[in-house]
Amino acid sequence: MSAGFIFSGQGAQFVGMGKDLCESSHAAAEIFAEADDVLGWSISDICFNGPEEKLKESIYCQPAIYTMSVACLAAFKEKNPTVKPSAVGGLSLGEYASLYAAGVFTFADGLRLLEKRSKYMDEECKKTQGGMASVLGGDIESIKKVCDEIGIDVANYNCPGQVVISGDKEKVLHAVAELKEREIKGLKRALPLKVAGAFHSKLMFKAGEKLMGVVSDTKMNSPKCDLMQNFTGSKVYKVEEIRDNLVHQVAGSVRWEDCVKNMIANGVDSFIEFGPGKVLTGLVKRIDRSVALSNVSSSKDIG
């Protein structure tokens, strides 16, 4: 089998995540201990004990999911040292865990970079009144046309029949009403989401600009396997491209459907999702039902 390793995005977090892994896996425990040391505060305590409201905040949530995802990978590799990915990818912040898995940067360097990303994004969330909505069904070009007219963005192309729109909160609500009013063929639902801001929209542009210097200063290597990045939805080899895509990804669309399709086109026939939840395997199933799927989010998943 040719395996694709994929990594969870924001929203998949839950209180207690990683605790059983650390109790059963020395490798996972080492990752959490290193994260606490790098950050100078206990991400372990927030992951294991919450509170939930704190774990939802971007400045804690993003480093927490990254640490959890890498810990899941470490525990898996401890038991399955010969299983290597032929391709990797991650949804939004999950891309950072995929870069680690591909050998682009160390765990610590990725964590420092992600800590800055979450800080800059949180700052822009507080400066703006952003919102997002999930749109199920409907012609994508018609949805995009409405977004363009109103002045918001398509944040996520998740899978066939599922996109997320993002921008100024009032404009997002306007777009939701407009989509329903126009009776777009195939449209099932358009629902506002409970989020802190307008992620992957032009309202995050300044956060991307601030991240540019940190990305430039982070030591990176060429990926050791196929690497799919959200901003292009395609395979990337060159370090400078990786840097540019990380910067553009903050305010750019997440092309997850393209990432998955390109992995499959390059020979991947099974996917393992690392990190909290099962969102990505659910999306992959809707993209291509022929591939094998599994998850690693707790010690029982490893066996």
C-alpha positions as CSV (number, residue, x, y, z in Angstrom):
1,M,0.0,0.0,0.0
2,S,1.1,3.6,-0.7
3,A,0.2,5.6,2.3
4,G,-0.7,9.3,2.6
5,F,-0.3,10.8,6.0
6,I,-2.8,13.6,6.7
7,F,-3.1,16.0,9.7
8,S,-6.0,17.6,11.5
9,G,-7.0,21.3,11.3
10,Q,-8.4,23.7,13.8
11,G,-11.7,22.8,15.3
12,A,-10.8,19.1,15.9
13,Q,-9.5,19.7,19.4
14,F,-11.0,18.3,22.6
15,V,-10.1,18.4,26.3
16,G,-8.2,15.3,27.2
17,M,-6.5,14.8,23.9
18,G,-3.1,13.1,24.0
19,K,-3.3,12.1,27.7
20,D,-3.7,8.3,27.0
21,L,-1.0,8.5,24.3
22,C,1.5,10.0,26.8
23,E,0.6,7.3,29.3
24,S,1.2,4.5,26.8
25,S,3.9,5.9,24.5
26,H,7.3,7.2,25.5
27,A,7.7,8.8,22.1
28,A,4.4,10.7,22.4
29,A,5.3,11.8,26.0
30,E,8.6,13.2,24.7
31,I,6.8,15.3,22.1
32,F,4.5,16.9,24.7
33,A,7.5,17.4,27.1
34,E,9.5,19.1,24.3
35,A,6.5,21.3,23.5
36,D,6.2,22.5,27.1
37,D,9.9,23.3,27.1
38,V,9.8,25.2,23.8
39,L,6.7,27.3,24.6
40,G,7.7,28.0,28.2
41,W,4.2,27.1,29.4
42,S,2.3,23.8,29.7
43,I,0.5,22.9,26.5
44,S,0.2,19.4,28.0
45,D,-2.0,20.8,30.8
46,I,-4.3,22.6,28.5
47,C,-4.6,19.6,26.2
48,F,-5.2,17.1,29.1
49,N,-7.3,19.3,31.4
50,G,-8.6,22.3,29.5
51,P,-10.6,24.4,30.1
52,E,-12.4,23.9,26.8
53,E,-12.9,27.7,26.3
54,K,-9.1,28.2,26.5
55,L,-8.4,25.3,24.1
56,K,-10.7,27.0,21.5
57,E,-8.6,30.1,21.4
58,S,-6.3,30.2,18.4
59,I,-3.2,31.0,20.4
60,Y,-3.6,27.8,22.4
61,C,-5.5,25.7,19.9
62,Q,-3.0,25.8,17.0
63,P,0.1,24.8,19.0
64,A,-2.1,22.2,20.8
65,I,-3.3,20.5,17.7
66,Y,0.1,20.6,16.1
67,T,1.7,19.0,19.2
68,M,-1.1,16.4,19.5
69,S,-0.8,15.5,15.8
70,V,3.0,15.0,16.0
71,A,2.6,13.0,19.2
72,C,0.1,10.7,17.4
73,L,2.7,10.3,14.6
74,A,5.5,9.6,17.1
75,A,3.4,6.9,18.9
76,F,2.5,5.3,15.6
77,K,6.1,5.3,14.4
78,E,7.2,3.8,17.7
79,K,5.0,0.7,17.0
80,N,5.3,0.8,13.1
81,P,8.9,1.9,12.4
82,T,8.9,0.6,8.8
83,V,5.7,2.4,7.7
84,K,6.6,5.5,5.8
85,P,4.4,8.0,3.9
86,S,4.7,8.4,0.1
87,A,2.8,11.7,0.5
88,V,1.7,14.1,3.2
89,G,-0.7,16.9,3.6
90,G,-2.7,18.8,6.3
91,L,-5.7,21.0,6.5
92,S,-4.8,24.6,7.3
93,L,-2.7,24.5,10.5
94,G,-2.4,20.7,9.9
95,E,0.0,21.6,7.1
96,Y,2.6,22.3,9.7
97,A,2.5,18.8,11.1
98,S,2.7,17.5,7.5
99,L,5.8,19.7,7.0
100,Y,7.4,18.1,10.1
101,A,6.4,14.6,8.8
102,A,8.1,15.4,5.5
103,G,11.3,16.4,7.3
104,V,11.0,20.1,6.2
105,F,11.7,21.4,9.7
106,T,12.1,20.1,13.2
107,F,9.2,19.8,15.7
108,A,10.6,22.7,17.7
109,D,11.0,25.0,14.8
110,G,7.6,24.2,13.5
111,L,6.1,24.9,16.9
112,R,7.8,28.2,17.2
113,L,6.6,29.2,13.7
114,L,3.0,28.1,14.5
115,E,3.1,30.0,17.8
116,K,3.7,33.2,15.9
117,R,1.1,32.3,13.2
118,S,-1.6,31.8,15.9
119,K,-0.6,35.1,17.6
120,Y,-0.7,37.1,14.4
121,M,-4.0,35.6,13.4
122,D,-5.5,36.2,16.9
123,E,-4.4,39.9,16.6
124,E,-6.3,40.3,13.3
125,C,-9.4,38.5,14.7
126,K,-9.6,41.0,17.5
127,K,-9.1,44.0,15.1
128,T,-11.9,42.9,12.7
129,Q,-15.4,41.5,12.9
130,G,-15.0,38.4,10.9
131,G,-17.2,35.4,10.3
132,M,-17.4,32.2,8.3
133,A,-20.2,29.9,6.9
134,S,-20.3,26.4,5.7
135,V,-22.0,25.9,2.3
136,L,-23.2,22.4,1.4
137,G,-24.1,21.6,-2.2
138,G,-24.6,24.1,-5.0
139,D,-22.5,25.0,-8.0
140,I,-19.1,26.3,-6.9
141,E,-18.9,29.0,-9.6
142,S,-22.3,30.4,-8.5
143,I,-21.2,30.4,-4.9
144,K,-17.9,32.1,-5.8
145,K,-19.8,34.7,-7.9
146,V,-21.9,35.7,-4.9
147,C,-18.8,35.9,-2.7
148,D,-17.0,38.1,-5.2
149,E,-20.0,40.4,-5.5
150,I,-20.4,40.9,-1.8
151,G,-16.6,41.1,-1.1
152,I,-15.8,38.0,0.8
153,D,-13.8,34.8,0.0
154,V,-14.1,31.1,-0.4
155,A,-11.9,29.9,2.5
156,N,-12.0,26.2,2.0
157,Y,-12.6,23.8,-0.9
158,N,-13.0,20.8,1.3
159,C,-14.6,18.1,-0.9
160,P,-17.3,17.8,-3.5
161,G,-20.4,19.7,-2.3
162,Q,-18.7,21.4,0.7
163,V,-17.0,24.8,0.8
164,V,-16.5,27.4,3.5
165,I,-16.9,31.1,2.9
166,S,-15.2,33.8,5.0
167,G,-14.9,37.6,5.5
168,D,-16.6,40.4,7.3
169,K,-19.3,38.9,9.5
170,E,-22.2,41.0,8.2
171,K,-21.1,40.3,4.6
172,V,-21.0,36.6,5.3
173,L,-24.5,36.7,6.7
174,H,-25.5,38.7,3.6
175,A,-24.0,36.0,1.4
176,V,-25.8,33.2,3.2
177,A,-29.1,35.0,2.7
178,E,-28.2,35.8,-1.0
179,L,-27.3,32.2,-1.7
180,K,-30.7,31.0,-0.4
181,E,-32.5,33.8,-2.2
182,R,-31.0,33.0,-5.6
183,E,-32.1,29.3,-5.2
184,I,-28.8,28.0,-6.6
185,K,-29.2,24.6,-8.1
186,G,-28.1,21.8,-5.7
187,L,-27.7,24.1,-2.7
188,K,-28.6,22.2,0.5
189,R,-27.5,24.4,3.3
190,A,-25.6,27.6,4.1
191,L,-24.9,27.9,7.8
192,P,-22.9,30.5,9.8
193,L,-20.1,28.9,11.9
194,K,-19.1,29.7,15.5
195,V,-15.5,30.9,14.9
196,A,-13.2,33.6,16.3
197,G,-12.6,35.3,13.0
198,A,-12.5,35.2,9.2
199,F,-9.8,32.6,8.6
200,H,-8.4,32.2,5.1
201,S,-9.8,35.5,3.9
202,K,-8.4,38.9,3.0
203,L,-9.0,40.0,6.6
204,M,-6.0,37.8,7.5
205,F,-3.7,39.4,5.0
206,K,-1.7,41.4,7.6
207,A,-1.2,38.2,9.7
208,G,0.4,36.6,6.6
209,E,2.6,39.7,6.1
210,K,3.8,39.5,9.7
211,L,4.5,35.8,9.4
212,M,6.8,36.3,6.4
213,G,9.8,37.3,8.4
214,V,9.4,34.4,10.8
215,V,9.0,31.9,7.9
216,S,12.1,33.4,6.2
217,D,14.2,32.9,9.4
218,T,13.1,29.3,9.9
219,K,15.5,26.6,8.8
220,M,13.9,24.4,6.2
221,N,14.9,21.4,4.1
222,S,13.5,19.9,0.9
223,P,10.7,17.4,1.7
224,K,11.6,13.7,1.9
225,C,8.3,12.6,0.3
226,D,5.5,14.2,-1.8
227,L,4.3,17.3,0.0
228,M,0.9,18.8,-0.9
229,Q,0.3,22.4,0.2
230,N,-3.1,24.1,0.7
231,F,-2.4,27.3,-1.2
232,T,-1.8,25.6,-4.5
233,G,-3.4,22.2,-3.8
234,S,-0.5,20.6,-5.5
235,K,2.9,18.9,-4.9
236,V,5.8,21.2,-3.8
237,Y,9.5,20.5,-3.9
238,K,11.4,23.7,-3.4
239,V,12.0,25.3,0.0
240,E,11.3,28.8,-1.3
241,E,7.9,27.7,-2.7
242,I,7.1,26.1,0.7
243,R,7.9,29.4,2.4
244,D,5.8,31.4,0.0
245,N,2.9,29.1,0.3
246,L,2.9,29.2,4.1
247,V,2.7,33.0,4.0
248,H,-0.1,33.0,1.3
249,Q,-2.0,30.2,3.1
250,V,-3.0,32.5,6.0
251,A,-5.3,34.6,3.9
252,G,-5.6,32.3,0.9
253,S,-8.0,29.5,0.1
254,V,-7.4,26.0,1.5
255,R,-7.6,23.7,-1.6
256,W,-8.0,20.4,0.3
257,E,-9.9,18.6,-2.4
258,D,-7.1,19.2,-4.8
259,C,-4.5,18.1,-2.3
260,V,-6.2,14.7,-1.8
261,K,-6.9,14.3,-5.6
262,N,-3.2,14.9,-6.4
263,M,-2.0,12.5,-3.7
264,I,-4.3,9.8,-5.3
265,A,-3.1,10.7,-8.8
266,N,0.4,10.2,-7.6
267,G,-0.3,6.7,-6.3
268,V,-1.6,7.0,-2.8
269,D,-4.2,4.3,-2.1
270,S,-4.6,4.6,1.7
271,F,-4.8,7.5,4.1
272,I,-3.9,7.7,7.8
273,E,-5.2,10.8,9.6
274,F,-3.1,11.8,12.6
275,G,-4.4,14.1,15.3
276,P,-7.7,14.7,17.0
277,G,-11.0,13.8,15.3
278,K,-11.9,12.2,12.0
279,V,-12.8,15.2,9.9
280,L,-10.2,14.6,7.2
281,T,-11.0,10.9,6.6
282,G,-14.6,12.0,6.3
283,L,-13.7,14.5,3.6
284,V,-11.4,12.0,1.8
285,K,-14.3,9.5,1.7
286,R,-16.4,12.0,-0.1
287,I,-13.6,12.7,-2.6
288,D,-12.8,9.1,-3.4
289,R,-14.5,6.1,-1.8
290,S,-12.0,3.6,-3.3
291,V,-9.1,4.4,-0.9
292,A,-8.5,2.8,2.5
293,L,-8.9,5.1,5.6
294,S,-7.7,5.0,9.2
295,N,-7.1,7.3,12.1
296,V,-4.6,7.7,14.9
297,S,-6.0,9.9,17.7
298,S,-5.5,7.7,20.7
299,S,-3.5,4.7,22.0
300,K,-6.2,2.3,21.0
301,D,-5.9,3.3,17.4
302,I,-2.3,2.0,17.3
303,G,-2.8,-1.4,18.9
